[in-house]
Amino acid sequence: MKNDIETFQKAIRLQGEEEPIRTPVTEEHASWIEGLAARDEVKSLLLHLNFKDDFPLGSNCLFGAENRLKENRELKPVFSRHFVVIGSGTSGDPVAIDIRRIPGRVGYLCHEDLWDDHVDITNPEDSFFELAGNFGSYALLAVTPGKHPLDFHGTLPG
């Protein structure tokens, strides 16, 4: 996790931003994170990403604490057992971290599958497009112009 945070800080510097303002972890957030079926390293990362406001990362956006909690409470159970939404891509596809693996893979969830009640998902992996094997690598990819896909379908910029 330490490497993910250091790499995230490097990505922030590369895009010329100040570090996002973190907010104290509320009892509600701590309880939600503790209740996740996630490895401790992923829970620690989620606690670190407890921002006051949404934060731009390249063309993506990482959610602030309140938005992240709201988005995850609205997930279908089949997704919430595997992923935590941490942000959004330009097309509206949620950026999610795989909470079952170390280091947590990061990628897009197909927003059509997520919100359409007529779509029956038995394997959430079918709705996940991996961007990076860990959060730090994702952060660097996100701030590298023209290098990361813009959506679940793998659309490249330009």
N, C-alpha and C positions, 0 to 999 in steps of 0.2 A: 504494500500500500504506500509506503514512503516514496518509492520510486514513481508511482502514479501521481502523487501530489507534486513532487519535484518537477516531473515532466509537464504537468498541467501548468505550473507556475512558469515554466519556460515557454509554453505555448502562449500564455497571456502576454508575456514580454514580447514575443515575436509579432503579435498582432498590435502591439503598442497600447495595450490597455493596462489599467490599474487592476490590482486584485479585487475580486468582488467583495463587497462587505458581507461578512458572515453574521448571522443572527444567532443568539443563544438558542440552544435546542430546548424546545418546550417539552413539557411532560407528554403531550399528545404525540409529538414527533418521536420522542424517545420510545414510547410505548409501541408505536406503529413499526419502527425499525426493529425493535426487539422481537416483535411478533412475526417478522419475516422468516421464512424458511431459507435463510441465507447464511453463508459462512461468515465468521467473525470479521475477516478482512474486508468483505464487501460492506458489512454493516458499518465498520469504521470509516470506510470511504464515503458512504452516504452521510454519516454524521459530519464529516469534513466539508461536504458539498452543501451545507446548510446555509444558503445565501439569503440575504434579505430580499433581493429582487432578482428577476430574471436577468441572465447574463449572456451577452452575445459571445459566441465562440465560432469564429469564421462566419459562415453563412447559417450556422445553426444557433440555437438558443438553449442554454441550460436553465432549467426552471429554478426560481427561488423556492424557498421552503414551503410556502403556502400553496403555490401552484403545483409543486411536485406532489404534495400530499393529496390535493384535490384530484389530479389526474390519475393517481394510482388507486384511489378509492372508487373510481368509475370503471376500472378495468374489469373485463370478464374474468371470472375465477380461473379459467384455464390459462390465462396469461399471467395473472398475479402470482401463481405458484412458481413461475419460471423467471419473470422479468420485473424490473422496476423501471418505470419511465423516469428519465432524468432530464429530458428536454424535448426539443422539436426541431425537425428539419424544415427547409424552406417550403416544401410541398405539404406540410402538415403531418408527415409521418413522424410518430414519436421516436425519439432516441431513447433506447433502453439498455440497461445493463443486465446481463444474465446473472442472476443471484445464486445459481447453483454451482457455478464453477469458479475456480481460482486460476489465474486472475479473471475477474468477471469480463467476459466478452462484451463489446459494445456494438450496437447496430440499430438499424431501423426496424420498427414493427409496421406492418402494412396497415395503414389507418382504415382502409375499407374493411378488412377483417376484424379490426378492433371494435368498431362502432356499429357495424351492420348486424342487426339481430337475426337476419335471414342466413347469415354465414355460420355454418356449423364447423367449429375448429376442434379437431381431436388431437392434433399434434401442433403445438404452438411454434415449433421449429420451422414449420412450413411458412409461417408469417414473419420470420426473422431474417434480415439481410445483414450479415456480419460485416462491420466496417473495420474493426480492430480487435485484437486478442486481449486487450486490456484498456483501461481508461486513459492512461498516459499516452499510449500510442494513438488512441482516438483523438485526444486533444491536439496532438501535433498534426495529425491528418486533417482535422477540421480547420486549422489555420493555414494550411498549405493551399494556395489558390490553384484551382483547376485539377486537384488531385483526388478529392473525395467525392463519391457519388452524392447526388442531391436528394435521393429518395430511395424507397424500398426496391424499386425496379432497377436500380443501378445507373440511373441517368447521370451522365457526367456533364459538368458545366460547359457552356460554349457551344 
